[in-house]
Amino acid sequence: MGIINLINDVLWTYILIALLLGCAVWFTIKTKFVQFRMIKEMVRLLGDSSGKGGADEKHISSFQAFAISIASRVGTGNLAGVATAIAVGGPGAIFWMWVIALFGAASSFVESTLAQLYKIKGKDSFIGGPAYYMRNGLKQPWMGALFAVLITITFGFAFNSVQSNTLCAAFKGAFGFDHVIVGSIITVLTLIIIFGGVQRIAKVSSIIVPVMALGYIALALVIVIIRFRELPVVIELIVSHAFGWDAALGGGVGIALMQGIKRGLFSNEAGMGSAPNVAATAHVSHPVKQGLIQTLGVFTDTLIICTCTAFIILFSGAPLDGSTNGVQLTQYALTNEIGPAGSIFVAVALFFFAFSSILGNYYYGEANVRYLTQKKWVVSAYRILVGGMVMFGALAALDVAWSLADVTMGLMALCNLIAISLLGKYAFKLLEDYRAQKRAGIKDPVFTKDRLKNFEGDIECW
């Protein structure tokens, strides 16, 4: 644990915070605040699920790609991660989660647009992601291989351990169920679905995600409406702690900043290089379309669902002294609000949140295993190992699971941020092309590679 904590301190204190915020602000400026200017277009595109390819092809629609990415984003980070950020960094951590989401959405736009640009044709659907734009765009296959290994470890193993760990803790708190029993059930369900491939994952995610997200948001809205008079006090609490004006809770602005960004990144994954793996699979007429849709995913995750959890905790008056942490804090808060049913609701909600995340996380790993090798037995072995890590997470200590996830997430984000910083100019040009076609009255812009001037790199699908 000592070495892991040391690496975390160096990565998150001196390197990643500056790089994440720097890239987010830079991309925001270069895209002329695309994440705010084109929200209406994002919502419109989300309903565009056309384009299934030929009769022998099984392309993923825009909505299905969005659902898989949201499935991965909306998980324990929204219930347990937010609670951890508040418990460790104080209410001010929520403010910094908002900031990283508002600016980081531009990073999400850039990485997902690049993934679409450099995607390639797979056996029956498109495949792509950071490993591919590192190889075909930067001409650095070693970097693509390094990223593929990092994301496979991060999502397939570390993050899925965190999801399983938190889910088992929630069921233990709500029903007294043993971790071994819950872990075994989750492991079996996971293996059944992931052995069905991306098509089965897409179908399951497109059903689970809307139901779980809308149900949780509805509950949070009811609580906000009931406690509406206290809303200004809660907002003031968040802002004052964000800037260290009141240090009674948490450890000041530094800890609030680090916790907000770490947990914010874990939750919405903007700039991390995860969502581009599924963004590349979508069948669209212009790369910018999926870039915009994935930008909306960041807002959905952090500004809506994470904020719901924060309000539930802060309205409840739950203790923020570290005596209760993780998902138990969220359960405690909701129990204060609606009675014993609160703990049960969190456990059930977390089952859908965490299970859908396990599926999305698995796919990110599989896409990159296939980048490294086309051998079927390797993919099968990876699927079995994922099942094993889900079971391991059910039995491991929470602190170990979170610390390992922080290290692998940090290294992966570092690798991806360097790549999208170097290739970002092409995402800016694609956005200009998309907007030019819209201004010309073209409702459904279409991209072909001859429209990208002075381009260096390999484009297969355009």
Helices and strands as residue ranges (DSSP letters): H 2-10, I 11-15, H 16-30, H 34-37, H 39-46, H 62-73, H 76-76, I 77-81, H 82-89, H 92-117, E 120-121, E 126-127, H 130-136, H 141-151, I 152-159, H 160-175, H 179-194, H 197-226, G 228-230, H 231-242, H 253-268, H 275-279, H 287-298, I 299-306, H 307-316, H 326-338, H 341-372, H 376-395, H 398-439, G 449-451
